[in-house]
Amino acid sequence: MSIPPAGLPAAAPSSGPDPESIALAVQSCPLVAGLHAGAFGEVASYLPGRRIRGVRVTVTAVEVHVVGRYPAPMDEIAAQVRRVLAPLTGSLPVHVVIEDVALPGEPVTEPTVELDVASVEAARPSTGTQVTIPRPTGAVLPPATGHDVKEPFL
């Protein structure tokens, strides 16, 4: 039985592998720099109040998306991940997707566990604290022409 970190709700018991245990095991691999959530952040396991990025557990397979360490060959990275996950996944196949490769000493800044927005909102003090979201820099808008150009469909 695992005890969740303080402030996080306990996960409901499930019959499949635990995504948090899988994430920790993968991050312990020397050839893995970190987990990766995919091109649009779509690879994740959703747990109460949080999500585990880079790990997707289904009833048919375990999918792990990683950032490998250069100069390790891709097949060695995948083999190491599969070896470390074998005791945790049982008979489920493990699909390893190498999303990126990190140079030596290059940090991986993507968080593995992300709190759900609702959990963060619930924990925010009700003293009128405002959150400012910065605008992206370098956005270039097309010049204004003063009129809309419409072309017919052919």
N, C-alpha and C positions, 0 to 999 in steps of 0.2 A: 504494500500500500504506500502510495506516495502522498506527501503533504504539500499542498500548493503553497507558493510564496505568499507572504503576508499581503492582504488586500485583494487577492485574486480568488474567485470562487473555485470550489473543487469541481473537477471535471466529472461528468457522469460516467459510470462504469460502462465500458464497451467491450465487445468481444474481439476487436481488432487490436493491432499494435498501437502503442501510445506514441503520438506524434512528437511530444516533448522529448521522450527518451530517444527517439530516432534522431531528432535534431542534435541532441547532446552527443550522441555516439558519432554522428557524421562529423561534427566539429572537432572531435578528438583525433580525426585522421590527419597524419602529418602532411599528406598530399592535398588536403582540402584547405583552402583559405577561408571559406565560408559558404553559407547557403545563399541561394539566389531565388527571388520570387518570380522570375520569368520576365519577358519583355514588358508586360503591362501589369505586373504584380498579381497575376492570376493564379500562381501556384502557391497554395496555402492550405493549412488545415485549420478549421474554425472550431474553437473551443469556447466555453462560456466566458465572455468578457475579454477574449484575446484571440489572436490567430498566430499560427506558427508558419512563418514564411519559408518557402522552399521545400516543404514536405507536403505531399498529398497522399493520404491513405484511403483506399477504397476497399471494397470487399474482394476485389480480384487482384490487386497489386499495390505496391508501395512505389511512389514516384518521388525521387529526390533530385533537386536541381542545385548544382554546386558551382563554386568558383574554384578551379584547380590552381595548384602552385606550379609556376614555371620553374624548371624545364621538364617536369614529370610528364611522361607519355599519357595520353588520354585513357588508354586501356588499363594502365596501372592504377590511375585514379579511380576508375570505375570498379576495378577488382578489389581495391582496398575498401571502398565504401560497402560493397556487397559482403565482404568478409566480416566487417565490423557489425553489419546489420543482420547477419544470418541468425544469431540467437534471439533477436527481437522480432523478426518478421515471420518466423516459422516456415511454412511451405509457400507463402506468398512470393511471387517473383518481385525482384527489386529492379526498377528501371532508373538508371542514373543518367541524368542529362547534364552535360558540362556546358554551362551558359557562358562562362568567361574564364580567362586565365590571368592570375595576378602575378606580377613580377616580384622577385625577392624583396621583401621589406615593404611591399605595397599593402596598405591596410584595406580591408573590406568594410565599408561604412554602412552597409544595409543591415538594419536590425533583424534578428531572427524572430523574436517574439514582439508582436505589436499589440498594444492595448486597443480595445474597441473604443470608438469615439463615445459611445454611451457611457462606458465605465469612466472615462476621463471627465465627461461632463458631470456625472454624479459625484465625483470626488472634488470638483472645483468648489471653492468657497463661494457662498452666495452674497458676497460683499460688493457685487457690481464689477467684478474683475472682467476686463475686456481683453480679448485676444486679437492681436493685429497680425494679419496674414500678409506677408510682403508680396508685391507684384513681381513677376519674373522680369529679370533684366534682359536687355538685348532684344526685346520683342519689337519687330518692325512692322508697321502697318502700311498698306499700300497708300499712295498719295490720293487725296480726295479729288475727284474730278468734277464734282458739282452736279452730276447727273448719273442715273443708273443706265448701264448699257445692257440691253436685253437682246439676245439673239434667238431667232426662232429655232425650234427643234426641227431637224430635217429627217 
